[in-house]
Structures are given as C-alpha cells and as structure tokens.
Amino acid sequence: MKHESKLTSQDQEQLAEIKSQQTSAREFTSVEEVLRHDAGQTAVPSGIAERLARSVQNVPPPERSWWQRVFQR
C-alpha cells in the first residue's frame, strides 16, 4: 500500500510556513562571534544611531605611531 498524505493544501501551506520560520541551531566559538552575530540581527534605534554619529564626530584622530613619526619626516 502506498502512504498517502492526508494533509489539505492549507495544512501543507501552514507546515511550509512553520518550517521556513524555524531557525537552525548555530554554535559559536567565542563570545565575540556571538556579539557580532547578534549585532547583525538587531536593528539599532534611530535615536541611538544619531547620538552615536554625533559622538563619533567629536573623537580626535589617533596619533601617529612612533615609527611613522621617525621614518616619515
């Protein structure tokens, strides 16, 4: 005897939707990797993004290293 599916087309659509929504398990090797992954998945609120952009504008450029000062004169 053949095994026939008793699912209706609506049931099949719901099952396909549920399968597509499931996320696969992922293993991370370090805490930094977890944070990078989370940052990629999380949207930054616009207010925080604006404050961060203003804050970064006020940061002075880094000083040249000693070897750059010695050899680039």
Buried (B, 14 or more C-beta within 10 A) or exposed (E): EEEEEEEEEEEEEEEEEEEEEEEEEEEEEEEEEEEEEEEEEEEEEEEEEEEEEEEEEEEEEEEEEEEEEEEEE
